[in-house]
Amino acid sequence: MESPFKADILKGKVAVVTGGGSGIGLEISTQFGRHGAAVAIMGRRRQVLDAAVAALRSEGIRVSPLSPKDSTFHSTVVSELLFGLRNEKLMFSSAAVDSITRSLALEWGTDYDIRVNGIAPGPIADTPGMRKLAPGEMQSKSREYRPLYKLGERWDIAMAALYLASDAGL
């Protein structure tokens, strides 16, 4: 599907996406990169993270992997993302981290002028969460209870995230 946003809407911005190696987080990372942002993706599973980085780089997206399992994780996040970059910074959390999103918004927003957004999307088709929580027939049945008789898609959430990350979303 074609994006309704200008291709360079996030030019000069840096996005940090937790859970950016798969599912909704990967789609957000992809769309942010396609729209001009440099992207840092966080993930626990090194193989998944490496595959996502390779896929994003193959599209020409500037991406850096960040794994909390790496010994330099904390110093990398602080030095490179908070102090080393002169660009406007963005933080997107995707991975059921509502309370940390609120905490970071308070702390980073006031201390570093970093905007922190979180999206709570509900059931989204073709994601690991839906495969675990509503396998097969349960997914089909759950569509009957949706206003549009379908589940949301990762692209829908990525477009909402793109809007929030843009200057229009201030």
NUDOTI-901679 format. One line per field, with one value per atom (N, C-alpha, C): residue in one letter; chain; atom name; z, y, x. Coordinates in steps of 0.05 Angstrom, whole numbers. Each point is the difference from the previous one (the first is absolute). Example, Ala and Ser with C-alpha at 12.3 -4.5 7.8 and 13.67 -1.06 7.14 Angstrom:
2
rolum [A|A|A|S|S|S]
marvex [A|A|A|A|A|A]
dovex [N|CA|C|N|CA|C]
up [156|0|0|-14|1|14]
north [-114|24|24|21|24|22]
east [264|-18|18|-7|16|-15]
***
This chain:
170
rolum [M|M|M|E|E|E|S|S|S|P|P|P|F|F|F|K|K|K|A|A|A|D|D|D|I|I|I|L|L|L|K|K|K|G|G|G|K|K|K|V|V|V|A|A|A|V|V|V|V|V|V|T|T|T|G|G|G|G|G|G|G|G|G|S|S|S|G|G|G|I|I|I|G|G|G|L|L|L|E|E|E|I|I|I|S|S|S|T|T|T|Q|Q|Q|F|F|F|G|G|G|R|R|R|H|H|H|G|G|G|A|A|A|A|A|A|V|V|V|A|A|A|I|I|I|M|M|M|G|G|G|R|R|R|R|R|R|R|R|R|Q|Q|Q|V|V|V|L|L|L|D|D|D|A|A|A|A|A|A|V|V|V|A|A|A|A|A|A|L|L|L|R|R|R|S|S|S|E|E|E|G|G|G|I|I|I|R|R|R|V|V|V|S|S|S|P|P|P|L|L|L|S|S|S|P|P|P|K|K|K|D|D|D|S|S|S|T|T|T|F|F|F|H|H|H|S|S|S|T|T|T|V|V|V|V|V|V|S|S|S|E|E|E|L|L|L|L|L|L|F|F|F|G|G|G|L|L|L|R|R|R|N|N|N|E|E|E|K|K|K|L|L|L|M|M|M|F|F|F|S|S|S|S|S|S|A|A|A|A|A|A|V|V|V|D|D|D|S|S|S|I|I|I|T|T|T|R|R|R|S|S|S|L|L|L|A|A|A|L|L|L|E|E|E|W|W|W|G|G|G|T|T|T|D|D|D|Y|Y|Y|D|D|D|I|I|I|R|R|R|V|V|V|N|N|N|G|G|G|I|I|I|A|A|A|P|P|P|G|G|G|P|P|P|I|I|I|A|A|A|D|D|D|T|T|T|P|P|P|G|G|G|M|M|M|R|R|R|K|K|K|L|L|L|A|A|A|P|P|P|G|G|G|E|E|E|M|M|M|Q|Q|Q|S|S|S|K|K|K|S|S|S|R|R|R|E|E|E|Y|Y|Y|R|R|R|P|P|P|L|L|L|Y|Y|Y|K|K|K|L|L|L|G|G|G|E|E|E|R|R|R|W|W|W|D|D|D|I|I|I|A|A|A|M|M|M|A|A|A|A|A|A|L|L|L|Y|Y|Y|L|L|L|A|A|A|S|S|S|D|D|D|A|A|A|G|G|G|L|L|L]
marvex [A|A|A|A|A|A|A|A|A|A|A|A|A|A|A|A|A|A|A|A|A|A|A|A|A|A|A|A|A|A|A|A|A|A|A|A|A|A|A|A|A|A|A|A|A|A|A|A|A|A|A|A|A|A|A|A|A|A|A|A|A|A|A|A|A|A|A|A|A|A|A|A|A|A|A|A|A|A|A|A|A|A|A|A|A|A|A|A|A|A|A|A|A|A|A|A|A|A|A|A|A|A|A|A|A|A|A|A|A|A|A|A|A|A|A|A|A|A|A|A|A|A|A|A|A|A|A|A|A|A|A|A|A|A|A|A|A|A|A|A|A|A|A|A|A|A|A|A|A|A|A|A|A|A|A|A|A|A|A|A|A|A|A|A|A|A|A|A|A|A|A|A|A|A|A|A|A|A|A|A|A|A|A|A|A|A|A|A|A|A|A|A|A|A|A|A|A|A|A|A|A|A|A|A|A|A|A|A|A|A|A|A|A|A|A|A|A|A|A|A|A|A|A|A|A|A|A|A|A|A|A|A|A|A|A|A|A|A|A|A|A|A|A|A|A|A|A|A|A|A|A|A|A|A|A|A|A|A|A|A|A|A|A|A|A|A|A|A|A|A|A|A|A|A|A|A|A|A|A|A|A|A|A|A|A|A|A|A|A|A|A|A|A|A|A|A|A|A|A|A|A|A|A|A|A|A|A|A|A|A|A|A|A|A|A|A|A|A|A|A|A|A|A|A|A|A|A|A|A|A|A|A|A|A|A|A|A|A|A|A|A|A|A|A|A|A|A|A|A|A|A|A|A|A|A|A|A|A|A|A|A|A|A|A|A|A|A|A|A|A|A|A|A|A|A|A|A|A|A|A|A|A|A|A|A|A|A|A|A|A|A|A|A|A|A|A|A|A|A|A|A|A|A|A|A|A|A|A|A|A|A|A|A|A|A|A|A|A|A|A|A|A|A|A|A|A|A|A|A|A|A|A|A|A|A|A|A|A|A|A|A|A|A|A|A|A|A|A|A|A|A|A|A|A|A|A|A|A|A|A|A|A|A|A|A|A|A|A|A|A|A|A|A|A|A|A|A|A|A|A|A|A|A|A|A|A|A|A|A|A|A|A|A|A|A|A|A|A|A|A|A|A|A|A|A|A|A|A|A|A]
dovex [N|CA|C|N|CA|C|N|CA|C|N|CA|C|N|CA|C|N|CA|C|N|CA|C|N|CA|C|N|CA|C|N|CA|C|N|CA|C|N|CA|C|N|CA|C|N|CA|C|N|CA|C|N|CA|C|N|CA|C|N|CA|C|N|CA|C|N|CA|C|N|CA|C|N|CA|C|N|CA|C|N|CA|C|N|CA|C|N|CA|C|N|CA|C|N|CA|C|N|CA|C|N|CA|C|N|CA|C|N|CA|C|N|CA|C|N|CA|C|N|CA|C|N|CA|C|N|CA|C|N|CA|C|N|CA|C|N|CA|C|N|CA|C|N|CA|C|N|CA|C|N|CA|C|N|CA|C|N|CA|C|N|CA|C|N|CA|C|N|CA|C|N|CA|C|N|CA|C|N|CA|C|N|CA|C|N|CA|C|N|CA|C|N|CA|C|N|CA|C|N|CA|C|N|CA|C|N|CA|C|N|CA|C|N|CA|C|N|CA|C|N|CA|C|N|CA|C|N|CA|C|N|CA|C|N|CA|C|N|CA|C|N|CA|C|N|CA|C|N|CA|C|N|CA|C|N|CA|C|N|CA|C|N|CA|C|N|CA|C|N|CA|C|N|CA|C|N|CA|C|N|CA|C|N|CA|C|N|CA|C|N|CA|C|N|CA|C|N|CA|C|N|CA|C|N|CA|C|N|CA|C|N|CA|C|N|CA|C|N|CA|C|N|CA|C|N|CA|C|N|CA|C|N|CA|C|N|CA|C|N|CA|C|N|CA|C|N|CA|C|N|CA|C|N|CA|C|N|CA|C|N|CA|C|N|CA|C|N|CA|C|N|CA|C|N|CA|C|N|CA|C|N|CA|C|N|CA|C|N|CA|C|N|CA|C|N|CA|C|N|CA|C|N|CA|C|N|CA|C|N|CA|C|N|CA|C|N|CA|C|N|CA|C|N|CA|C|N|CA|C|N|CA|C|N|CA|C|N|CA|C|N|CA|C|N|CA|C|N|CA|C|N|CA|C|N|CA|C|N|CA|C|N|CA|C|N|CA|C|N|CA|C|N|CA|C|N|CA|C|N|CA|C|N|CA|C|N|CA|C|N|CA|C|N|CA|C|N|CA|C|N|CA|C|N|CA|C|N|CA|C|N|CA|C|N|CA|C|N|CA|C|N|CA|C|N|CA|C|N|CA|C|N|CA|C|N|CA|C|N|CA|C|N|CA|C|N|CA|C|N|CA|C|N|CA|C|N|CA|C|N|CA|C|N|CA|C|N|CA|C|N|CA|C|N|CA|C|N|CA|C|N|CA|C|N|CA|C|N|CA|C|N|CA|C]
up [0|0|0|-14|-2|24|9|24|-8|18|-5|7|10|10|-21|2|-17|6|-20|4|19|4|18|26|8|23|26|2|24|-5|-22|-7|23|7|22|28|2|26|5|25|9|16|-7|14|14|24|15|4|-10|1|16|23|15|-13|0|-14|-30|-10|-28|-19|10|-18|-12|10|-11|4|-13|4|-5|17|-2|2|18|3|-26|-14|-25|-21|-1|-20|6|26|7|-8|6|-7|-30|-15|-29|-11|10|-10|9|24|9|-19|-5|-18|-28|-11|-27|-1|22|1|10|0|4|27|19|27|0|17|7|22|1|18|17|26|18|10|-4|8|24|20|23|-1|9|2|16|12|18|-17|-22|-15|-22|3|-18|-29|-4|-28|-13|14|-11|-5|18|-3|-24|-3|-23|-27|0|-25|-7|21|-5|-10|12|-8|-30|-7|-28|-19|8|-17|-3|21|-1|-16|4|-15|-30|-7|-28|-14|16|-11|1|9|1|25|20|25|19|12|20|26|9|23|18|26|19|19|5|19|28|19|29|14|14|15|29|18|28|11|-16|8|-5|-16|-6|25|6|23|-2|-24|-4|-4|4|-6|13|26|14|-8|-2|-8|-29|-17|-28|-1|13|0|10|22|12|-17|-7|-15|-28|-15|-28|-4|14|-5|15|24|15|-4|-1|0|-26|-15|-23|-25|-2|-24|3|-21|1|-12|-11|-13|21|-10|18|5|25|7|4|-6|4|15|16|13|-4|-12|-2|13|17|14|-13|-6|-11|14|19|12|28|3|26|22|-4|20|7|6|5|24|22|23|-5|-14|-5|-20|-18|-19|16|19|16|16|12|15|-17|-24|-18|-10|-5|-9|20|25|22|2|2|5|-25|-23|-23|-12|2|-10|14|26|14|0|3|3|-27|-21|-26|-24|5|-21|-21|9|-18|3|-22|0|1|18|3|-5|-19|-6|2|7|1|-12|-13|-13|11|8|10|-21|-19|-24|2|20|0|-19|-9|-16|-29|-7|-27|-14|-24|-16|-5|-3|-8|18|26|20|18|13|18|23|9|22|-8|-24|-9|-5|-11|-4|26|21|26|14|-1|15|-15|-26|-15|-25|4|-23|-19|-25|-21|1|7|-1|19|22|19|-13|-17|-13|-19|-15|-19|15|22|16|12|9|13|-20|-25|-20|0|7|1|20|20|21|-5|-22|-7|-17|5|-16|-30|-10|-29|-8|19|-5|-9|10|-6|23|2|19|-12|18|-10|-11|-15|-12|10|-2|10|-13|-26|-15|12|9|13|24|16|25|-8|-20|-9|-10|-14|-10|24|20|24|14|1|13|-16|-27|-17|4|2|6|26|21|27|0|-16|-1|-17|-17|-18|15|-12|11|3|-17|2|25|11|24|26|-1|25|18]
north [-24|24|25|20|25|18|11|18|27|11|26|23|-6|20|5|24|6|-19|-6|-19|10|26|10|13|-8|12|-3|-20|-4|5|14|5|15|-10|13|-8|-20|-9|-28|-7|-26|-14|-24|-15|-24|-4|-24|-16|-25|-16|-26|-2|-25|-21|-25|-21|5|14|8|-22|-23|-22|-17|2|-17|13|-11|8|30|12|28|18|-7|16|1|-22|-1|17|-1|16|30|7|28|8|-17|6|4|-18|2|26|6|25|25|0|23|4|-22|1|8|-10|7|30|11|29|18|-10|18|-2|-14|-1|-21|6|-20|-16|-26|-17|-17|-1|-18|-20|-25|-20|-16|-4|-16|-27|-20|-26|-19|-20|-19|-23|-7|-23|9|-6|9|-8|-25|-9|15|6|15|28|12|27|2|-19|1|-3|-17|-4|26|13|25|22|2|20|-5|-25|-7|8|-5|7|30|14|30|12|-10|10|-6|-22|-7|20|14|21|28|0|25|16|-12|13|0|23|2|-12|-21|-14|-10|1|-11|-19|-23|-19|6|-2|3|-24|-15|-23|4|-2|3|-22|-21|-22|7|21|9|14|-4|12|31|10|29|14|-15|10|27|2|24|24|-4|22|9|-19|6|17|-9|15|29|2|27|17|-10|17|7|-21|5|12|-10|9|25|3|24|23|-5|22|3|-22|2|9|-1|8|28|15|28|2|-22|0|0|6|-4|-30|-7|-28|-8|-24|-11|-26|-8|-26|-13|-24|-15|-26|-6|-26|-17|-24|-19|-26|-8|-26|0|8|-1|13|24|14|27|-1|25|16|-14|15|13|-13|12|23|-2|22|25|-3|23|11|-17|9|15|-12|13|27|1|25|22|-7|20|8|-20|6|11|-13|9|25|2|23|26|-1|24|5|-21|3|3|-13|-1|10|8|9|-22|-24|-23|-7|-2|-8|-30|-10|-29|-6|-18|-8|-30|-9|-28|-4|-23|-6|-27|-2|-26|-9|-17|-5|-20|-17|-21|-23|-17|-23|9|-9|6|-26|-3|-25|-5|-25|-10|11|-1|7|-24|-2|-22|-1|23|0|-12|6|-11|-30|-9|-28|-16|12|-13|1|24|4|-10|1|-7|-16|-25|-16|-7|-2|-10|10|-19|6|22|3|21|28|3|25|6|-20|3|8|-14|5|28|9|26|23|-5|21|8|-19|5|22|4|20|27|3|25|18|26|18|-3|-4|-3|-29|-19|-28|-9|14|-8|9|-12|9|22|16|20|-13|15|-10|16|-12|14|27|2|25|22|-7|20|12|-16|10|17|-10|15|28|2|26|19|-11|16|9|-18|7|22|-3|20|28|0|26|12|-17|10|10|-13|7|25|7|23|26|22|26|4|-12|2|-13|-19|-14|13|24|14|6]
east [17|-17|18|-9|16|-4|21|0|-13|-17|-11|19|23|19|22|12|23|23|16|22|21|2|21|-11|-24|-13|16|17|17|29|7|28|13|24|16|-8|-18|-9|11|2|10|-22|-7|-21|13|-8|8|-25|0|-24|6|-13|4|-18|10|-14|1|20|1|9|5|10|-22|-25|-21|-27|-20|-27|-5|-16|-8|25|18|25|16|2|15|-14|-26|-14|3|0|4|29|19|28|3|-13|1|-12|-24|-13|15|11|16|24|13|24|-8|-21|-9|-8|-6|-8|22|25|23|13|-11|13|23|20|19|-13|4|-14|19|-5|13|-21|5|-20|11|-17|7|-14|14|-12|17|-14|15|12|-13|9|19|25|22|-5|-9|-4|-22|-22|-22|9|15|10|18|18|19|-15|-20|-16|-15|-11|-14|18|24|20|7|5|7|-23|-25|-23|-2|3|-2|22|24|23|-3|-12|-4|-19|-15|-18|14|25|14|-6|-11|-7|24|5|22|-11|13|-10|23|-5|20|-15|12|-12|8|-18|6|-12|17|-10|7|-20|5|19|5|18|29|5|27|11|26|12|1|0|3|-27|-22|-27|-6|3|-7|17|26|17|-5|-7|-6|-26|-20|-26|5|13|3|18|24|19|-9|-8|-6|-28|-19|-28|-7|8|-8|19|26|19|15|4|17|-14|-26|-14|-11|2|-10|-27|-10|-26|-22|-24|-23|-3|-5|-1|-29|-6|-27|4|-20|1|-27|1|-25|3|-18|0|-21|7|-19|5|-11|6|-11|-24|-14|16|8|16|-12|-26|-15|11|7|9|28|17|26|-3|-19|-5|-8|-18|-8|24|16|23|20|6|19|-11|-26|-12|4|-3|4|29|17|29|13|-2|14|-12|-26|-14|9|2|7|30|16|29|14|-9|14|-16|-25|-18|-4|-3|-6|-29|-13|-29|-2|-16|-4|-29|-6|-27|-3|-23|-7|-27|-4|-25|-9|-25|-11|-20|8|-15|-23|-1|-20|8|-19|7|8|24|11|7|-10|4|29|7|26|22|-4|20|4|24|5|-21|-8|-20|-26|-10|-25|2|23|4|-1|11|0|-28|-12|-25|-25|0|-24|8|8|9|-24|6|-18|-28|-18|-29|-8|13|-6|3|21|4|-23|-9|-22|-25|-5|-24|0|24|2|-7|4|-6|-30|-17|-29|-7|17|-6|13|14|13|-18|1|-17|3|25|4|3|-6|2|28|20|27|18|23|20|17|12|18|25|15|25|24|23|25|3|-7|3|-17|-24|-18|13|13|13|25|14|24|-7|-23|-8|-9|-12|-7|26|19|26|14|-1|12|-12|-26|-14|10|0|8|29|17|28|5|-18|4|-6|7|-6|-30|-16|-29|-11|15|-9|7|11|8|-24]
***
